[in-house]
């Protein structure tokens, strides 16, 4: 990132971002509902009062262009959702908040410092390089898969985010009943910060204020479900499955890239996600993942001429990128980890099937609707709109999506992931996710509050949550 001209100061914005994380210290003395009320007040303040008390200096140029500061609103919204999701485990909310505030904030500050040094004139750069060690030059390097991220910024994320997560989890720990194990308080935030830092470097269109706390909270929650017995029992199966998982997914990723069904970043991230799903969920989970991918890729190419004529065809000719892999399969990957490492294997596999089914069936519904939908309408108003409008649905697309959900859920049952009696539950969960996504797209995608990757992620998360509740 570079310094923005005018009154905007990115440095000041990030220090406010970091400083706001200190309010997580209050979670030791607040109840879950009190914490949620505090976050809701912060959200309302940022939306209504902040612009009138000098807060516009924290707006980026893009915020001025759209008329509202997206990141400044998503930050307190993320905290609100954390407190609502974990009212009895505010140590998890505090740790995820700390990772968001300190990890993401210091990653930006350090990354911008690296950019400033690299942007200096050659003679100054040479002086700096001669004064620094060779290792310093290494830290300034850009990540191969994302030129906007540096090694130094990513390490800063892990170090500061991990430290803040551990400190805040330890601080809030005495107020949690029963008191969490000290091993969880130390190890889980460090693992959450590491994975959140990796997700933050992936070139997806998920806002950091969404992807970072969501990833951190998911890791912390799954870690809270782990027991020493479940971990000990999973070691053998993970060790046996991992070589096959890496080999099969590396081959599949290479073939997908050669066939132009995925981009380079999509192939790399797809291999990682596929390996996790194979290792945690078994070969059956990977076969369902493959079926989902094949169905989505095939329908993206149906009616391509009409889609291109209307300007609503998938980007890159339908090739799936890293964003598609994370948004559509990230929840399933987390469910696979839970299936392998917690005592709740059956329930986690149900969530995995629901997430993959939701992602695949939603793509089918969207692509069939764009290709052959005769009458498209908004789910929020039922008014007719042109194909490709955010949140638009059609009878043809909806029917195709339901059939795809039924078929994918049947595959999940056929490979032993869920019982046959759970097929309709998975279809209902996928349908719920699709309806929520369509409603949010119709209202929030147009103004730029949510984008397609965010919506897909929400779709799969809602489907998994509904499946967990119904199962």
C-alpha positions as a printed NumPy array, in Angstrom:
array([[  0.   ,   0.   ,   0.   ],
       [  1.118,   3.559,  -0.597],
       [  0.383,   6.781,   1.239],
       [ -2.857,   8.374,   0.081],
       [ -2.732,  12.029,  -0.843],
       [ -4.999,  14.627,   0.742],
       [ -6.276,  14.549,   4.303],
       [ -6.351,  10.785,   4.52 ],
       [ -3.654,   9.103,   6.596],
       [ -3.415,   5.346,   6.295],
       [ -0.999,   5.275,   9.231],
       [ -3.514,   7.028,  11.484],
       [ -6.247,   4.701,  10.269],
       [ -4.205,   1.627,  11.2  ],
       [ -3.311,   2.969,  14.635],
       [ -7.014,   3.5  ,  15.296],
       [ -7.579,  -0.038,  14.004],
       [ -4.993,  -1.353,  16.471],
       [ -6.038,   0.843,  19.387],
       [ -9.655,  -0.259,  19.091],
       [ -8.473,  -3.756,  19.957],
       [ -7.687,  -2.601,  23.499],
       [-11.42 ,  -2.491,  24.185],
       [-11.261,  -6.303,  24.11 ],
       [ -9.835,  -6.042,  27.638],
       [-13.381,  -5.186,  28.786],
       [-14.588,  -8.658,  27.836],
       [-13.217,  -9.932,  31.136],
       [-15.887,  -8.007,  33.055],
       [-18.756,  -8.006,  30.541],
       [-21.392, -10.617,  29.833],
       [-21.954, -11.812,  26.304],
       [-24.984,  -9.584,  25.784],
       [-23.245,  -6.558,  27.297],
       [-20.31 ,  -7.099,  24.932],
       [-22.686,  -7.411,  21.971],
       [-24.442,  -4.184,  22.989],
       [-21.066,  -2.422,  23.157],
       [-20.157,  -3.636,  19.672],
       [-23.559,  -2.609,  18.319],
       [-23.053,   0.875,  19.768],
       [-19.617,   1.069,  18.111],
       [-21.16 ,   0.064,  14.776],
       [-23.855,   2.725,  15.099],
       [-21.268,   5.309,  16.145],
       [-19.037,   4.587,  13.153],
       [-22.007,   4.744,  10.802],
       [-23.75 ,   7.845,  12.145],
       [-21.525,   9.976,  14.373],
       [-17.955,   9.293,  13.218],
       [-18.28 ,  11.317,   9.979],
       [-19.335,  14.375,  12.031],
       [-16.481,  14.279,  14.572],
       [-13.517,  14.291,  12.205],
       [-13.725,  10.634,  11.264],
       [-13.708,  11.37 ,   7.539],
       [ -9.94 ,  11.805,   7.787],
       [ -9.82 ,   8.025,   8.267],
       [-11.749,   7.442,   5.031],
       [ -9.848,   6.106,   2.061],
       [-10.536,   7.662,  -1.35 ],
       [-12.634,   4.625,  -2.26 ],
       [-14.734,   5.237,   0.858],
       [-15.455,   8.785,  -0.279],
       [-16.353,   7.496,  -3.737],
       [-18.878,   4.936,  -2.451],
       [-20.227,   7.285,   0.209],
       [-19.441,   5.172,   3.272],
       [-16.343,   3.572,   4.888],
       [-16.765,  -0.16 ,   4.317],
       [-13.849,  -1.352,   6.448],
       [-14.698,   1.004,   9.314],
       [-18.202,  -0.481,   9.405],
       [-17.161,  -4.112,   8.945],
       [-14.716,  -3.937,  11.878],
       [-17.331,  -3.355,  14.634],
       [-19.748,  -5.645,  12.775],
       [-17.152,  -8.43 ,  12.993],
       [-16.767,  -7.799,  16.74 ],
       [-20.552,  -7.82 ,  17.151],
       [-20.815, -11.178,  15.381],
       [-17.974, -12.595,  17.496],
       [-19.711, -11.659,  20.741],
       [-23.031, -13.042,  19.494],
       [-21.439, -16.281,  18.31 ],
       [-19.489, -16.915,  21.536],
       [-21.455, -15.338,  24.419],
       [-20.173, -17.921,  26.889],
       [-16.64 , -18.072,  25.425],
       [-15.609, -14.437,  25.311],
       [-11.999, -15.57 ,  25.453],
       [-12.467, -16.8  ,  21.865],
       [-14.067, -13.483,  20.863],
       [-11.245, -11.56 ,  22.556],
       [ -8.486, -13.585,  20.899],
       [-10.06 , -13.262,  17.43 ],
       [-10.543,  -9.535,  18.005],
       [ -6.913,  -9.16 ,  19.034],
       [ -5.734, -11.018,  15.927],
       [ -7.858,  -8.715,  13.77 ],
       [ -6.731,  -5.526,  15.492],
       [ -3.037,  -6.147,  16.087],
       [ -2.244,  -8.732,  13.423],
       [ -3.953,  -7.025,  10.503],
       [ -3.01 ,  -3.548,  11.721],
       [  0.706,  -4.16 ,  12.185],
       [  0.858,  -6.18 ,   8.959],
       [ -0.317,  -3.076,   7.097],
       [  2.033,  -0.717,   8.951],
       [  5.073,  -2.938,   8.412],
       [  4.073,  -3.712,   4.837],
       [  3.726,  -0.013,   4.025],
       [  7.139,   0.656,   5.567],
       [  8.651,  -1.982,   3.302],
       [  6.907,  -0.422,   0.3  ],
       [  8.299,   2.998,   1.222],
       [ 11.852,   1.658,   1.411],
       [ 11.541,  -0.15 ,  -1.907],
       [ 10.106,   2.972,  -3.53 ],
       [ 13.065,   5.179,  -2.549],
       [ 15.478,   6.418,  -5.234],
       [ 18.207,   3.965,  -6.168],
       [ 20.999,   5.779,  -4.318],
       [ 19.025,   5.793,  -1.057],
       [ 17.973,   2.193,  -1.535],
       [ 21.618,   1.198,  -1.947],
       [ 22.55 ,   2.993,   1.275],
       [ 19.755,   1.27 ,   3.138],
       [ 20.67 ,  -2.084,   1.644],
       [ 24.325,  -1.683,   2.607],
       [ 23.35 ,  -0.696,   6.118],
       [ 20.952,  -3.579,   6.514],
       [ 21.797,  -7.232,   6.532],
       [ 20.982,  -9.589,   3.715],
       [ 18.164, -10.965,   5.851],
       [ 16.513,  -7.527,   5.863],
       [ 16.389,  -7.613,   2.091],
       [ 14.745, -11.016,   2.332],
       [ 11.969,  -9.667,   4.56 ],
       [ 11.191,  -6.968,   1.981],
       [ 10.436,  -9.513,  -0.706],
       [  6.937,  -9.809,  -2.065],
       [  5.036, -13.06 ,  -1.734],
       [  5.059, -15.054,  -4.985],
       [  1.277, -15.549,  -4.979],
       [  0.384, -11.975,  -3.987],
       [  2.61 ,  -9.064,  -4.956],
       [  0.647,  -6.755,  -2.629],
       [  1.912,  -8.656,   0.427],
       [  5.45 ,  -8.806,   1.797],
       [  7.232, -11.382,   3.928],
       [  7.791,  -8.729,   6.597],
       [  4.111,  -7.781,   6.729],
       [  2.996, -11.395,   6.994],
       [  5.494, -12.141,   9.757],
       [  4.33 ,  -9.001,  11.583],
       [  0.779, -10.32 ,  11.357],
       [  1.746, -13.652,  12.925],
       [  3.931, -12.131,  15.663],
       [  1.689,  -9.247,  16.767],
       [ -1.587, -11.03 ,  16.087],
       [ -0.465, -14.194,  17.857],
       [  0.858, -12.262,  20.862],
       [ -2.323, -10.177,  21.153],
       [ -4.493, -13.271,  20.808],
       [ -2.649, -15.108,  23.569],
       [ -2.633, -12.106,  25.922],
       [ -6.325, -11.336,  25.45 ],
       [ -7.369, -14.986,  25.729],
       [ -5.32 , -15.277,  28.941],
       [ -6.797, -12.02 ,  30.298],
       [-10.42 , -13.083,  29.701],
       [ -9.814, -16.732,  30.702],
       [-10.727, -16.383,  34.431],
       [-14.242, -15.163,  33.538],
       [-15.044, -18.266,  31.45 ],
       [-16.812, -21.205,  33.128],
       [-15.308, -23.74 ,  33.144],
       [-11.873, -22.157,  32.854],
       [-10.286, -23.213,  29.531],
       [ -7.075, -25.272,  29.637],
       [ -3.923, -23.169,  29.625],
       [ -2.663, -25.127,  26.597],
       [ -5.694, -23.929,  24.604],
       [ -5.166, -20.334,  25.756],
       [ -1.602, -20.339,  24.441],
       [ -1.609, -22.687,  21.459],
       [ -4.998, -21.956,  19.868],
       [ -4.501, -18.18 ,  19.348],
       [ -1.057, -18.805,  17.849],
       [ -2.49 , -21.339,  15.396],
       [ -5.395, -18.997,  14.631],
       [ -3.042, -16.082,  13.936],
       [ -0.898, -18.208,  11.636],
       [ -3.832, -19.459,   9.571],
       [ -5.493, -16.026,   9.489],
       [ -2.214, -14.533,   8.252],
       [ -2.068, -17.084,   5.439],
       [ -5.688, -16.432,   4.466],
       [ -4.973, -12.691,   4.505],
       [ -2.25 , -13.171,   1.888],
       [ -4.484, -15.069,  -0.532],
       [ -5.649, -12.762,  -3.333],
       [ -9.367, -12.989,  -2.65 ],
       [-11.963, -10.236,  -2.583],
       [-13.002, -10.956,   0.971],
       [-12.423,  -7.851,   3.11 ],
       [ -9.751,  -8.415,   5.776],
       [-12.227,  -7.322,   8.421],
       [-14.307, -10.352,   7.431],
       [-11.776, -13.014,   6.436],
       [ -9.371, -12.483,   9.365],
       [-11.83 , -12.681,  12.302],
       [-13.859, -15.421,  10.591],
       [-10.761, -17.565,  10.098],
       [ -9.394, -16.894,  13.58 ],
       [-12.742, -17.572,  15.27 ],
       [-13.255, -20.802,  13.333],
       [ -9.807, -22.1  ,  14.319],
       [-10.311, -21.135,  17.952],
       [-13.767, -22.719,  18.063],
       [-12.605, -25.986,  16.528],
       [ -9.631, -26.041,  18.905],
       [-12.028, -25.606,  21.834],
       [-13.824, -28.801,  20.757],
       [-10.661, -30.902,  20.595],
       [ -9.836, -33.373,  23.351],
       [ -6.651, -35.238,  24.086],
       [ -8.409, -38.487,  23.2  ],
       [ -9.685, -37.235,  19.836],
       [ -6.283, -35.808,  18.923],
       [ -4.508, -39.02 ,  19.853],
       [ -6.967, -41.056,  17.83 ],
       [ -6.589, -38.886,  14.732],
       [ -2.822, -39.018,  14.393],
       [ -2.684, -42.389,  12.668],
       [ -5.424, -41.653,  10.137],
       [ -3.993, -38.225,   9.3  ],
       [ -0.503, -39.633,   8.796],
       [ -1.851, -42.379,   6.534],
       [ -4.058, -40.082,   4.45 ],
       [ -1.714, -37.103,   4.048],
       [  0.629, -38.522,   1.346],
       [ -2.335, -39.637,  -0.763],
       [ -4.088, -36.322,  -0.194],
       [ -1.105, -34.296,  -1.386],
       [ -0.405, -36.557,  -4.372],
       [ -3.985, -36.792,  -5.633],
       [ -4.645, -33.072,  -5.244],
       [ -1.356, -32.035,  -6.815],
       [ -2.2  , -34.117,  -9.87 ],
       [ -5.77 , -32.824,  -9.996],
       [ -4.628, -29.217,  -9.611],
       [ -2.121, -29.597, -12.441],
       [ -4.712, -31.194, -14.716],
       [ -7.228, -28.464, -13.879],
       [ -4.699, -25.773, -14.699],
       [ -3.767, -27.455, -17.975],
       [ -7.444, -27.799, -18.869],
       [ -7.919, -24.082, -18.096],
       [-10.625, -24.764, -15.524],
       [ -8.598, -23.053, -12.778],
       [ -6.089, -20.227, -12.694],
       [ -2.587, -20.637, -11.252],
       [ -3.614, -19.212,  -7.88 ],
       [ -6.775, -21.317,  -8.007],
       [ -4.741, -24.461,  -8.611],
       [ -2.361, -23.768,  -5.712],
       [ -5.072, -22.903,  -3.193],
       [ -7.265, -25.69 ,  -4.538],
       [ -4.512, -28.229,  -3.874],
       [ -4.216, -27.036,  -0.261],
       [ -7.96 , -27.002,   0.326],
       [ -8.415, -30.364,  -1.376],
       [ -5.615, -31.916,   0.679],
       [ -7.243, -30.719,   3.895],
       [-10.64 , -32.08 ,   2.876],
       [ -9.132, -35.423,   1.807],
       [ -7.07 , -35.749,   4.991],
       [ -9.847, -34.762,   7.366],
       [-12.912, -36.115,   5.632],
       [-11.447, -39.074,   3.774],
       [-11.567, -40.084,   0.132],
       [-15.378, -39.812,   0.111],
       [-15.222, -36.121,   1.052],
       [-12.702, -35.512,  -1.717],
       [-14.908, -37.267,  -4.278],
       [-17.792, -34.992,  -3.282],
       [-15.467, -32.002,  -3.654],
       [-14.459, -33.204,  -7.124],
       [-18.093, -33.696,  -8.13 ],
       [-18.932, -30.195,  -6.913],
       [-16.063, -28.694,  -8.895],
       [-16.938, -30.581, -12.07 ],
       [-20.594, -29.572, -11.885],
       [-19.71 , -25.911, -11.273],
       [-17.137, -25.842, -14.084],
       [-19.475, -27.527, -16.563],
       [-22.418, -25.234, -15.908],
       [-20.174, -22.165, -16.16 ],
       [-19.625, -23.078, -19.802],
       [-23.274, -23.76 , -20.641],
       [-24.872, -21.004, -22.693],
       [-21.552, -19.168, -22.766],
       [-22.384, -17.29 , -25.956],
       [-25.507, -15.76 , -24.423],
       [-23.699, -14.908, -21.201],
       [-20.91 , -13.169, -23.094],
       [-23.428, -11.275, -25.218],
       [-25.169, -10.031, -22.075],
       [-21.835,  -9.34 , -20.339],
       [-22.59 , -11.684, -17.442],
       [-20.152, -14.527, -18.17 ],
       [-17.743, -15.666, -15.455],
       [-14.399, -13.876, -15.354],
       [-11.385, -15.543, -16.99 ],
       [-13.701, -17.657, -19.136],
       [-15.026, -19.481, -16.073],
       [-11.595, -20.399, -14.688],
       [-11.758, -20.681, -10.906],
       [ -9.304, -18.611,  -8.894],
       [ -8.059, -18.639,  -5.316],
       [-11.032, -16.559,  -4.231],
       [-13.45 , -19.158,  -5.549],
       [-11.616, -21.933,  -3.707],
       [-11.65 , -20.149,  -0.344],
       [-15.171, -18.747,  -0.64 ],
       [-16.776, -22.018,  -1.758],
       [-14.634, -24.584,   0.068],
       [-13.171, -22.787,   3.092],
       [-16.016, -23.79 ,   5.416],
       [-15.829, -27.385,   4.166],
       [-12.09 , -27.455,   4.878],
       [-12.674, -26.283,   8.448],
       [-15.39 , -28.918,   8.851],
       [-12.917, -31.553,   7.628],
       [-10.42 , -30.476,  10.274],
       [-13.144, -30.74 ,  12.921],
       [-14.137, -34.178,  11.638],
       [-10.595, -35.461,  12.084],
       [ -9.642, -33.81 ,  15.365],
       [-12.808, -33.566,  17.49 ],
       [-15.231, -36.138,  18.928],
       [-17.997, -34.769,  16.657],
       [-16.998, -36.498,  13.426],
       [-20.491, -37.307,  12.134],
       [-21.834, -33.822,  12.744],
       [-18.775, -32.191,  11.187],
       [-19.113, -34.366,   8.078],
       [-22.738, -33.266,   7.809],
       [-21.623, -29.647,   7.853],
       [-18.962, -30.447,   5.243],
       [-21.523, -32.01 ,   2.892],
       [-23.91 , -29.074,   3.394],
       [-21.195, -26.502,   2.674],
       [-19.981, -28.207,  -0.5  ],
       [-23.545, -28.834,  -1.66 ],
       [-24.473, -25.202,  -1.086],
       [-21.485, -23.919,  -3.048],
       [-22.014, -26.276,  -5.957],
       [-25.8  , -25.994,  -6.225],
       [-25.677, -22.197,  -5.979],
       [-23.249, -22.05 ,  -8.896],
       [-25.515, -24.336, -10.92 ],
       [-28.565, -22.206, -10.149],
       [-26.737, -19.007, -11.07 ],
       [-25.197, -20.278, -14.296],
       [-28.349, -22.036, -15.541],
       [-30.39 , -18.972, -14.703],
       [-28.033, -16.719, -16.656],
       [-27.946, -19.124, -19.588],
       [-31.615, -20.072, -19.943],
       [-33.62 , -18.122, -17.388],
       [-36.615, -16.555, -19.128],
       [-37.829, -14.461, -16.222],
       [-35.516, -13.352, -13.452],
       [-36.684, -11.62 , -10.288],
       [-35.339, -10.35 ,  -6.961],
       [-36.099, -12.514,  -3.95 ],
       [-36.536,  -9.394,  -1.805],
       [-39.206,  -7.661,  -3.909],
       [-40.172, -10.253,  -6.552],
       [-39.761,  -7.507,  -9.157],
       [-38.457,  -8.577, -12.557],
       [-34.85 ,  -7.714, -13.396],
       [-32.373,  -8.508, -16.16 ],
       [-30.286, -11.72 , -15.932],
       [-27.052, -11.233, -14.019],
       [-28.505,  -8.645, -11.642],
       [-27.102,  -9.19 ,  -8.108],
       [-29.524, -11.36 ,  -6.17 ],
       [-31.598, -12.274,  -9.22 ],
       [-33.328, -15.667,  -9.284],
       [-35.196, -17.545, -11.991],
       [-37.487, -20.556, -11.993],
       [-35.13 , -22.412, -14.324],
       [-32.075, -21.652, -12.219],
       [-33.845, -22.419,  -8.948],
       [-35.048, -25.784, -10.242],
       [-31.567, -26.64 , -11.5  ],
       [-30.072, -25.633,  -8.163],
       [-32.473, -27.849,  -6.236],
       [-31.717, -30.81 ,  -8.492],
       [-27.975, -30.173,  -8.106],
       [-28.348, -29.968,  -4.317],
       [-30.275, -33.228,  -4.286],
       [-27.685, -34.941,  -6.494],
       [-24.691, -33.689,  -4.504],
       [-26.323, -34.605,  -1.196],
       [-27.039, -38.075,  -2.616],
       [-23.37 , -38.404,  -3.539],
       [-22.486, -37.431,   0.029],
       [-24.715, -40.214,   1.283],
       [-23.438, -42.65 ,  -1.327],
       [-19.82 , -42.237,  -0.216],
       [-20.776, -42.634,   3.43 ],
       [-20.417, -39.055,   4.672],
       [-24.053, -38.717,   5.79 ],
       [-26.933, -41.163,   6.264],
       [-29.6  , -41.305,   3.568],
       [-32.067, -39.777,   6.017],
       [-29.967, -36.589,   6.082],
       [-30.185, -35.903,   2.328],
       [-33.253, -33.682,   2.638],
       [-31.657, -31.866,   5.575],
       [-28.644, -31.018,   3.433],
       [-30.901, -29.84 ,   0.578],
       [-32.847, -27.644,   3.003],
       [-29.598, -26.221,   4.406],
       [-28.244, -25.475,   0.921],
       [-31.535, -23.809,  -0.021],
       [-31.415, -21.648,   3.109],
       [-27.87 , -20.578,   2.258],
       [-28.901, -19.707,  -1.312],
       [-31.857, -17.617,  -0.152],
       [-29.738, -15.684,   2.344],
       [-27.103, -15.087,  -0.32 ],
       [-29.691, -13.863,  -2.842],
       [-31.24 , -11.494,  -0.311],
       [-27.866, -10.055,   0.676],
       [-26.767,  -9.765,  -2.95 ],
       [-29.95 ,  -7.894,  -3.869],
       [-29.438,  -5.361,  -1.097],
       [-25.711,  -5.147,  -0.377],
       [-23.745,  -6.19 ,  -3.478],
       [-24.799,  -3.241,  -5.619],
       [-23.584,  -0.586,  -3.105],
       [-20.277,  -2.459,  -2.794],
       [-20.753,  -3.61 ,   0.799],
       [-20.471,  -7.273,  -0.179],
       [-18.881,  -8.879,  -3.222],
       [-19.307, -12.266,  -4.87 ],
       [-16.612, -13.997,  -2.804],
       [-18.107, -12.726,   0.444],
       [-21.566, -13.852,  -0.631],
       [-20.366, -17.332,  -1.549],
       [-18.596, -17.634,   1.797],
       [-21.757, -16.553,   3.635],
       [-23.821, -18.996,   1.572],
       [-21.702, -21.995,   2.583],
       [-21.442, -20.822,   6.198],
       [-25.227, -20.459,   6.528],
       [-25.755, -23.893,   4.955],
       [-23.283, -25.506,   7.362],
       [-24.881, -23.749,  10.352],
       [-28.397, -24.797,   9.345],
       [-27.235, -28.378,   8.817],
       [-25.601, -28.408,  12.253],
       [-28.821, -27.145,  13.816],
       [-31.06 , -29.623,  11.982],
       [-28.753, -32.599,  12.43 ]])
